Amino acid sequence: MKTFKQHLEETRLASLALTAGLLTGGAMAAPQANSTPSSQTTTSTATYHPETHDFIKSAEGFKSSSYEDNGQYSIGYGTGMHIDGTRVAKGDTVTKQQAHDMMVHHINTRIIPKASSTAVWGNMNDRQKGAFVSFLYNVGEHTIGSSKHPNFNAALRSGNVNAVFDHMETYNKVTKTDENGSKIKVVSPGLVNRRQAERDFAYGGTTPSTNKTGNVNTTPAVSTDSNQHHEVVPGDTLSSISRRYGTTVPNLLKNNPDIKDPNSIKPGQRIKYK
C-alpha cells in the first residue's frame, strides 16, 4: 500500500505532466534517444504570409557553419540562438532543416509576441505582416518599445501601416570604422535593397503612394516633366519620391550619384527619377 507521502508525490508529478501537456498543446512525449533541440520541427501558427519564410531565407542566405556577426555568432539563416536557448557558438554546424526550424522558432517565440502587441499589427494584411516580420528578423525585435528608436515606435503606436514602412526604410546603415578609428554609420546598398524588397513584398510587387490619411494608392503618379526630374519639397523622402514615380530607392541612388546620404535630401534639390 502506498504511503500518504508517496501519494502526494505522484499527484505532484501528474500535475506537472498535465501542465506541460497543456503548454505544449498535447501530451508530454518521452524524449527520443540522440535527439537534439536544434533538429526539432517547429510549426508556424502565426497569421503572416506563408511565403515569408522563403523571403527571409532568400534575403539572409544559408551558412551551415557559425560565423561572427557584430561580436556574436550566427548560423543558418542568420539565427543567433538554438531552439534550446543556448547561443550559437564558434564551430557550430546545422543542416538546412535545422536552420529552418531555428528561424521559425525565433519568429514565433520572440518576434510575433512583440509584433502582435503593436497598434499597427491589426491594420496589416498578411503580406505586410510578413514584410514586418522580415524587418524585425533583420534589425532585431528589441527595436519595439526601445527608447533608442522613438520615431519608429511612434509610427507603430499610430497604427498607420504606411508610416511604419516609411520608417523601416531608414534602417539602411551599418557601423564601420573610419580612418581615425571612430565608429560611423554608413549606408549599405544591401540594406537599401532589403528594405525596398520588403516594401515590394508587403504591397504585392506594387509601389504604392500614400495620401495624407495614410490610405494606399497603388497607381504611381505619372510626371509630365520632360527632364524627368523631381524638385524636392518639404516632407519628401527618397522613399516617397520612388513611390510617386513608380521606381525604387536603389534606382534613384543610381541615377543621382551625388546623393551620399539617402536620408538627407533638401527642399529645392532636383532628383532624376529615370
Kinemage of the C-alpha trace (Angstrom):
@kinemage 1
@onewidth
@group {chain A} dominant
@subgroup {mainchain}
@vectorlist {calphas} color= white
{ca met a 1} P 0.000 0.000 0.000
{ca lys a 2} L 1.273 3.477 -0.904
{ca thr a 3} L 2.055 5.843 1.890
{ca phe a 4} L 0.392 9.262 2.017
{ca lys a 5} L 3.742 10.867 1.124
{ca gln a 6} L 4.064 8.659 -1.986
{ca his a 7} L 0.526 9.529 -2.989
{ca leu a 8} L 1.282 13.273 -2.731
{ca glu a 9} L 4.447 12.889 -4.803
{ca glu a 10} L 2.612 11.006 -7.559
{ca thr a 11} L -0.109 13.646 -7.579
{ca arg a 12} L 2.509 16.410 -7.882
{ca leu a 13} L 4.256 14.674 -10.789
{ca ala a 14} L 0.964 14.068 -12.581
{ca ser a 15} L 0.074 17.721 -12.176
{ca leu a 16} L 3.409 18.809 -13.650
{ca ala a 17} L 2.942 16.464 -16.596
{ca leu a 18} L -0.554 17.786 -17.238
{ca thr a 19} L 0.667 21.401 -17.105
{ca ala a 20} L 3.473 20.651 -19.539
{ca gly a 21} L 0.985 18.973 -21.863
{ca leu a 22} L -1.313 21.998 -21.807
{ca leu a 23} L 1.532 24.408 -22.520
{ca thr a 24} L 2.707 22.393 -25.498
{ca gly a 25} L -0.793 21.712 -26.788
{ca gly a 26} L -0.749 17.970 -26.202
{ca ala a 27} L 0.520 15.102 -24.083
{ca met a 28} L 4.126 15.180 -22.987
{ca ala a 29} L 6.191 12.791 -25.057
{ca ala a 30} L 9.214 10.998 -23.740
{ca pro a 31} L 12.475 12.345 -25.173
{ca gln a 32} L 13.885 10.342 -28.044
{ca ala a 33} L 17.381 8.989 -27.818
{ca asn a 34} L 20.101 11.048 -29.529
{ca ser a 35} L 17.672 13.884 -30.320
{ca thr a 36} L 18.883 17.490 -30.192
{ca pro a 37} L 16.710 20.587 -29.745
{ca ser a 38} L 18.011 22.211 -32.922
{ca ser a 39} L 16.689 19.333 -35.065
{ca gln a 40} L 13.097 19.535 -33.830
{ca thr a 41} L 10.489 20.716 -36.306
{ca thr a 42} L 8.792 23.989 -35.397
{ca thr a 43} L 5.304 24.513 -36.826
{ca ser a 44} L 4.227 28.063 -37.589
{ca thr a 45} L 0.772 29.052 -36.373
{ca ala a 46} L 1.161 32.815 -36.875
{ca thr a 47} L -1.011 34.636 -39.387
{ca tyr a 48} L 1.690 36.184 -41.550
{ca his a 49} L 2.043 35.385 -45.251
{ca pro a 50} L 3.144 31.790 -45.986
{ca glu a 51} L 5.887 32.989 -48.360
{ca thr a 52} L 7.584 34.942 -45.561
{ca his a 53} L 9.948 32.138 -44.610
{ca asp a 54} L 11.210 31.742 -48.177
{ca phe a 55} L 11.560 35.521 -48.480
{ca ile a 56} L 13.736 35.688 -45.362
{ca lys a 57} L 15.819 32.706 -46.472
{ca ser a 58} L 16.492 34.358 -49.817
{ca ala a 59} L 17.419 37.655 -48.154
{ca glu a 60} L 19.633 36.142 -45.446
{ca gly a 61} L 21.317 33.313 -47.338
{ca phe a 62} L 22.290 30.000 -45.734
{ca lys a 63} L 25.504 29.181 -43.892
{ca ser a 64} L 25.957 25.731 -42.411
{ca ser a 65} L 28.787 26.832 -40.107
{ca ser a 66} L 28.656 29.569 -37.489
{ca tyr a 67} L 30.103 32.967 -38.355
{ca glu a 68} L 30.857 36.083 -36.330
{ca asp a 69} L 28.323 38.880 -36.626
{ca asn a 70} L 28.812 42.090 -34.608
{ca gly a 71} L 30.749 40.306 -31.899
{ca gln a 72} L 28.384 37.334 -31.670
{ca tyr a 73} L 27.940 34.154 -33.665
{ca ser a 74} L 25.080 33.394 -36.035
{ca ile a 75} L 24.303 30.396 -38.182
{ca gly a 76} L 21.903 29.040 -40.783
{ca tyr a 77} L 19.604 31.846 -41.898
{ca gly a 78} L 21.117 34.454 -39.596
{ca thr a 79} L 19.930 32.998 -36.278
{ca gly a 80} L 21.946 33.586 -33.115
{ca met a 81} L 20.132 31.209 -30.789
{ca his a 82} L 19.485 27.473 -30.818
{ca ile a 83} L 15.964 26.230 -30.066
{ca asp a 84} L 17.072 25.035 -26.622
{ca gly a 85} L 18.001 28.624 -25.729
{ca thr a 86} L 21.783 28.290 -25.985
{ca arg a 87} L 23.661 30.855 -28.034
{ca val a 88} L 25.295 29.847 -31.296
{ca ala a 89} L 28.996 29.310 -30.707
{ca lys a 90} L 32.130 29.103 -32.817
{ca gly a 91} L 32.338 25.751 -34.596
{ca asp a 92} L 28.579 25.027 -34.570
{ca thr a 93} L 27.081 23.486 -37.694
{ca val a 94} L 23.489 22.958 -38.867
{ca thr a 95} L 21.561 21.396 -41.716
{ca lys a 96} L 19.095 23.443 -43.753
{ca gln a 97} L 16.194 21.784 -41.920
{ca gln a 98} L 17.696 22.658 -38.543
{ca ala a 99} L 18.318 26.226 -39.729
{ca his a 100} L 14.703 26.487 -40.905
{ca asp a 101} L 13.439 25.238 -37.547
{ca met a 102} L 15.634 27.723 -35.672
{ca met a 103} L 14.397 30.582 -37.841
{ca val a 104} L 10.711 29.706 -37.402
{ca his a 105} L 11.165 29.159 -33.670
{ca his a 106} L 12.771 32.600 -33.334
{ca ile a 107} L 9.948 34.227 -35.301
{ca asn a 108} L 7.139 32.533 -33.383
{ca thr a 109} L 8.573 32.819 -29.874
{ca arg a 110} L 10.353 36.185 -29.991
{ca ile a 111} L 9.183 38.286 -32.927
{ca ile a 112} L 5.456 37.533 -33.157
{ca pro a 113} L 4.686 38.218 -29.468
{ca lys a 114} L 6.225 41.687 -29.776
{ca ala a 115} L 4.932 42.462 -33.273
{ca ser a 116} L 1.374 41.425 -32.463
{ca ser a 117} L 1.352 43.673 -29.390
{ca thr a 118} L 1.733 46.826 -31.515
{ca ala a 119} L -1.191 49.003 -32.594
{ca val a 120} L -0.242 48.656 -36.248
{ca trp a 121} L -0.274 44.826 -36.390
{ca gly a 122} L -4.061 44.561 -36.604
{ca asn a 123} L -4.116 47.034 -39.510
{ca met a 124} L -1.716 44.970 -41.616
{ca asn a 125} L -2.676 42.324 -44.147
{ca asp a 126} L -0.736 39.044 -44.232
{ca arg a 127} L 1.807 40.285 -46.778
{ca gln a 128} L 2.530 43.400 -44.737
{ca lys a 129} L 2.864 41.304 -41.595
{ca gly a 130} L 5.323 39.063 -43.406
{ca ala a 131} L 7.440 42.034 -44.514
{ca phe a 132} L 7.309 43.441 -40.986
{ca val a 133} L 8.487 40.084 -39.618
{ca ser a 134} L 11.378 40.080 -42.103
{ca phe a 135} L 12.366 43.577 -40.977
{ca leu a 136} L 12.332 42.626 -37.284
{ca tyr a 137} L 14.235 39.409 -38.037
{ca asn a 138} L 16.921 41.554 -39.689
{ca val a 139} L 17.208 44.510 -37.282
{ca gly a 140} L 16.020 42.804 -34.088
{ca glu a 141} L 12.685 42.684 -32.307
{ca his a 142} L 14.263 44.722 -29.492
{ca thr a 143} L 13.558 47.868 -31.545
{ca ile a 144} L 9.898 47.591 -30.491
{ca gly a 145} L 9.453 49.613 -27.331
{ca ser a 146} L 13.076 50.788 -27.284
{ca ser a 147} L 13.773 54.408 -26.302
{ca lys a 148} L 16.566 54.370 -28.882
{ca his a 149} L 14.001 54.179 -31.690
{ca pro a 150} L 11.427 56.894 -30.818
{ca asn a 151} L 10.273 57.721 -34.361
{ca phe a 152} L 9.788 54.093 -35.314
{ca asn a 153} L 7.816 53.360 -32.158
{ca ala a 154} L 5.698 56.483 -32.638
{ca ala a 155} L 4.743 55.117 -36.058
{ca leu a 156} L 3.883 51.739 -34.510
{ca arg a 157} L 1.629 53.414 -31.948
{ca ser a 158} L -0.099 55.479 -34.636
{ca gly a 159} L -1.381 52.342 -36.348
{ca asn a 160} L -0.503 53.830 -39.759
{ca val a 161} L 0.906 50.967 -41.825
{ca asn a 162} L 2.444 53.185 -44.497
{ca ala a 163} L 4.167 55.397 -41.919
{ca val a 164} L 5.735 52.272 -40.416
{ca phe a 165} L 7.095 51.131 -43.774
{ca asp a 166} L 8.459 54.616 -44.436
{ca his a 167} L 10.390 54.456 -41.154
{ca met a 168} L 11.546 50.916 -41.864
{ca glu a 169} L 13.368 52.167 -44.958
{ca thr a 170} L 15.587 54.420 -42.825
{ca tyr a 171} L 17.162 51.308 -41.277
{ca asn a 172} L 19.687 51.003 -44.073
{ca lys a 173} L 23.011 51.710 -42.361
{ca val a 174} L 25.815 49.621 -40.915
{ca thr a 175} L 28.516 50.594 -38.443
{ca lys a 176} L 32.061 50.860 -39.765
{ca thr a 177} L 35.372 52.172 -38.501
{ca asp a 178} L 36.788 55.213 -40.309
{ca glu a 179} L 40.463 56.058 -40.876
{ca asn a 180} L 40.608 57.713 -37.434
{ca gly a 181} L 39.347 54.637 -35.670
{ca ser a 182} L 35.938 56.169 -34.973
{ca lys a 183} L 32.686 54.230 -35.364
{ca ile a 184} L 30.472 55.736 -38.068
{ca lys a 185} L 27.166 54.829 -39.708
{ca val a 186} L 27.264 54.379 -43.467
{ca val a 187} L 24.512 53.481 -45.929
{ca ser a 188} L 24.590 49.842 -47.007
{ca pro a 189} L 23.364 49.180 -50.570
{ca gly a 190} L 22.416 45.694 -49.424
{ca leu a 191} L 20.151 47.051 -46.695
{ca val a 192} L 18.669 49.626 -49.073
{ca asn a 193} L 17.744 46.740 -51.363
{ca arg a 194} L 16.422 44.668 -48.419
{ca arg a 195} L 14.103 47.468 -47.289
{ca gln a 196} L 12.841 48.009 -50.837
{ca ala a 197} L 12.270 44.262 -51.280
{ca glu a 198} L 10.273 44.185 -48.040
{ca arg a 199} L 8.099 47.052 -49.243
{ca asp a 200} L 7.545 45.303 -52.567
{ca phe a 201} L 6.639 42.094 -50.741
{ca ala a 202} L 4.246 43.977 -48.465
{ca tyr a 203} L 2.349 45.545 -51.335
{ca gly a 204} L 2.395 42.575 -53.674
{ca gly a 205} L 5.009 43.994 -56.025
{ca thr a 206} L 3.361 47.391 -56.426
{ca thr a 207} L 4.947 50.668 -55.440
{ca pro a 208} L 2.122 52.478 -53.631
{ca ser a 209} L 1.952 56.166 -52.923
{ca thr a 210} L 0.390 57.406 -49.706
{ca asn a 211} L -2.100 60.240 -49.280
{ca lys a 212} L -2.466 62.379 -46.160
{ca thr a 213} L -4.862 59.936 -44.499
{ca gly a 214} L -2.419 57.050 -44.813
{ca asn a 215} L -4.534 55.177 -47.358
{ca val a 216} L -2.716 53.379 -50.115
{ca asn a 217} L -2.948 54.392 -53.756
{ca thr a 218} L -1.312 51.627 -55.769
{ca thr a 219} L -1.266 53.655 -59.002
{ca pro a 220} L 2.018 55.572 -59.145
{ca ala a 221} L 1.754 59.166 -60.226
{ca val a 222} L 2.992 59.973 -63.722
{ca ser a 223} L 5.025 63.115 -64.214
{ca thr a 224} L 4.898 65.350 -67.280
{ca asp a 225} L 8.390 66.670 -66.513
{ca ser a 226} L 10.229 66.306 -69.826
{ca asn a 227} L 13.545 66.367 -67.994
{ca gln a 228} L 12.406 63.521 -65.733
{ca his a 229} L 13.426 65.355 -62.581
{ca his a 230} L 11.567 65.868 -59.323
{ca glu a 231} L 12.075 69.000 -57.241
{ca val a 232} L 12.178 68.139 -53.559
{ca val a 233} L 9.581 69.818 -51.330
{ca pro a 234} L 9.407 69.762 -47.511
{ca gly a 235} L 8.383 66.319 -46.273
{ca asp a 236} L 9.772 64.470 -49.299
{ca thr a 237} L 11.906 61.370 -48.833
{ca leu a 238} L 13.565 59.167 -51.425
{ca ser a 239} L 11.041 56.519 -50.455
{ca ser a 240} L 8.040 58.762 -51.150
{ca ile a 241} L 9.596 60.031 -54.387
{ca ser a 242} L 10.269 56.479 -55.598
{ca arg a 243} L 6.659 55.507 -54.935
{ca arg a 244} L 5.355 58.612 -56.692
{ca tyr a 245} L 7.178 57.836 -59.921
{ca gly a 246} L 6.918 54.042 -59.778
{ca thr a 247} L 10.609 53.418 -59.272
{ca thr a 248} L 12.800 52.274 -56.365
{ca val a 249} L 15.205 53.914 -53.926
{ca pro a 250} L 18.203 51.972 -55.351
{ca asn a 251} L 17.347 53.309 -58.839
{ca leu a 252} L 17.150 56.871 -57.521
{ca leu a 253} L 20.557 56.469 -55.897
{ca lys a 254} L 21.957 55.059 -59.136
{ca asn a 255} L 20.569 57.982 -61.170
{ca asn a 256} L 21.748 60.536 -58.605
{ca pro a 257} L 25.308 59.604 -57.563
{ca asp a 258} L 25.678 62.989 -55.840
{ca ile a 259} L 23.313 61.789 -53.079
{ca lys a 260} L 25.627 60.447 -50.386
{ca asp a 261} L 23.009 60.010 -47.662
{ca pro a 262} L 19.566 58.814 -48.862
{ca asn a 263} L 18.046 60.071 -45.623
{ca ser a 264} L 19.250 63.628 -46.187
{ca ile a 265} L 17.699 65.450 -49.144
{ca lys a 266} L 16.816 69.143 -49.120
{ca pro a 267} L 13.887 71.215 -50.463
{ca gly a 268} L 14.719 72.603 -53.882
{ca gln a 269} L 17.056 69.739 -54.732
{ca arg a 270} L 16.376 68.231 -58.170
{ca ile a 271} L 16.331 64.455 -58.342
{ca lys a 272} L 16.422 62.476 -61.559
{ca tyr a 273} L 13.987 59.602 -61.318
{ca lys a 274} L 14.644 57.898 -64.669
